[in-house]
Amino acid sequence: MTGDAGVAGRCCENGASMYKAYGDYESGNCYKMHLVLHLLDLPHHWVHVDILNKETRTPEFLAMNPNGRVPLLTIEPGVHLAESNAILAYLAHGTPLFPEDRLLRARVLQWMSFEQYDHEPNIATSRYYLHFLKAREQYAEQLAAKRPAGLAALGVMERHLAQQPYFVGERLTIADIALFAYTHVADEGGFDLDGFPMIRAWLDRVRDRPGFVPMRQ
């Protein structure tokens, strides 16, 4: 069984317990985990965690992740993994989504670092102010400050995708999944993608992959 299963105790073929994935569907970082679980058809049980209601700050959750954040993946009882891109690397190990070739793997990590340091702090944070907090006026100064860097990040992506269909090589990798998560909802952070045709074509290619699931079901 794959997906938002209601049974937590089922075992996988290798005898290990089904993954337990903790996340909020509206979070792009959680969506990365959700998407790769479905693309790889990995049995899992999804546990919804409401970020705004501080459900990551309970003693029970902090015992699993002292940093108090989602996504969080329970690999087996007592073994937990945090941070979205670390989770992607773990789940995709040994699959085409995370190439074995040394240089290609380094390029995947390069783009995932770009996502964390250039893309997410501007596009995802702007989305948080507008979509989650509904506080455009309160964060007007911060939104204005983040806009040039967010547009610059989209420009880097646009120019790269003009040369190849995916971010690393000719096929989908977890670099694409990491960047897809917040790019496909960039408009919710005030970033219009109409001027980025290569990005929009790439988004469609990702959506066309077998096993793709949208952020909102």
N, C-alpha and C positions, 0 to 999 in steps of 0.2 A: 504494500500500500504506500502510495506517495502522496504528499500534499498535506493539507491541514487535517491530519488524521485525528480521530477522537480517541485512539488507543495508544497509550504511551509505551506499552511493554513488548510490542512485537519485535522479533529479532531479524536481523539482516542475514543474508546468505552465509556470511563469514562467522556467524554466531554472535557478533557484537550487537549491543542494544541499538534500537532505532535512535537516530539523532533526535535531540530535542532542541528546537530553535526558538530562542526568545527574541521577540522584536515587535515593533510597531509598524503596521503596514504603510503608514504615511511617511515613514522615514526612508530616505534614499539609501542610507547605509544598511538598514535592515533589508531593504528590497534587494540589494546586491546578493545577500545570503539567500533570500527567498528565490531569486531567479536562478542562481547556480544550482540550488537543490533540485529545481524542476528541470533545468536543461540537462542535468546528469541523471535525472530520474532516481534520486536517492531517497530512500524511505526516511520520513521524518515526521515529527509531531510538532506543530507550531503552537507556541504559547504567546498569546498577545500580551504585551506589556505597554501600558499607557504612560508615555513619557511625561505628559503634562500633569498627570495625577501623581507624579513622583513614585511610581511603582518600581523604579530602579533603585530607590533609596531605602527599601525595606531591609531589615536585618537578614531575611532569607535570601534576597537577591544579592546583597553586598557580600554574603558568605561565598557566593559563586564568582562574583566579579567585584572586588573591592573598589574599582573605579566607578562603579554605579552607572554603567552605560549599556545600551544595546547597540548593535546585536550581540548576542551571546550564543554560543553553540555548546551544548553538552554532548561530548563524544561518547562517553560512557559514564556510569555513576561515579561522581567525584572528580571527573576530568572535564574541565571547561576551557573554552577558548574564546577570547574577546578580540575586538578590533576587526572591522569588516574586511579589510584587505588580507589580513592574516587568515581569516576564516575562508576566504576565496582560495587562497593558496593551498590551504589544507585540503579542502574539498576537491579541488581540481588536480591534485597531485596524481600523476600517472595517467592523465587524460589529455586529449588534444587541446583542452582549454588552457593548459599550462605546459608549454613545449619543453622537451628534454634538452634540446639544443642549448648550449651554454649561452650563446649570444642572444638567441631569441628569448630565452628566459630572462636574461638581463634587460632586454628591451621591454618585456612585459612589466617588470618591476619599475623600469624607468617611467612608463606611462602611469603606473599606479601611484608612483611618488608625485608625478605632476598633478594627478587628480587630488591628492591629499593637500598639496602645498600651494597650488595655483588655481585650481578649479573650485574645489569645495569651499575654501574659506570665503570666496566671493559669491559664487552662484548659490550654493546650498545655504549659506548664512543669510543671504538676502531672502531666499525662499522662507526660511524660518521666521524672519521678521514679518513677512507679508502673509504667508499662508497659515502658519501656526499661531502666531501672536496677534495677527490682524492689527499691526501697530505701525502703519506707514508713517504717520506724522511723528510719532515718538522716536522712530529710528531714521528719520529723513536724512540726518547728517551722515549716519553710518552707511545708509543705502547709497548715497551720492558718492561716498568715498570708495565703496566697493565696486561701483559700476565700471570704471575704466579697466581695472584689473580683471573683472569678469569678462568683459568684451575682449580683452587681450587674450585670455585663455581660450575663448571660443575661436578667435582668429588663428591661434596656433593649431587647434584641432582642424579647422576648415582647410588650412593650407596643407596639412599632412594628409587629410583624406582626399584631397585632389590628386594625390599620387598613388593611393592604394585603397582597397575597399575596407580594410580593417586596420586597427592601429599597429598590429604586429604581423607581418607576413600577409598571406592571402586568406586567412581564415580567422574565425572568431576565437578570442582568448579572454581570459579574465580581465585583461586590460580594458577590453571593450565593455565588459559587464560593469566594471568599476566606474567607467566614464558615462555609460548609458544611464545609470541610476538617477543622477541629478540633471543630466543634460536634457532628458526627455520631458522633464517638468521645469525647465529653465524659465518658461513663461510665468510660472507661479512665483518666481523671484524677480520678475520685471525684465527678463531678458528675452526679447523677441527673436526667434530663429528664422524669420523670413529672409534675412540677409545672409543666411548660411546654408546654401543649397547642398553642399557636400555633407554637412552634418545631418541635414534632414534625410538625405538619401541613405546615409549610414544608419540612422535610427530605424528606417524602414527595413533595412537588411537584418538588423538585430531582431526586430519584431517578427520577421518571417522565419526565424529559426524554429525547428521542431522542438517542442517542449516549452516554448516561450509562454510566460504568464504575465499579465499586466500588473502594475503596482496595486491597482484597486480592482477587486474581483466583484 
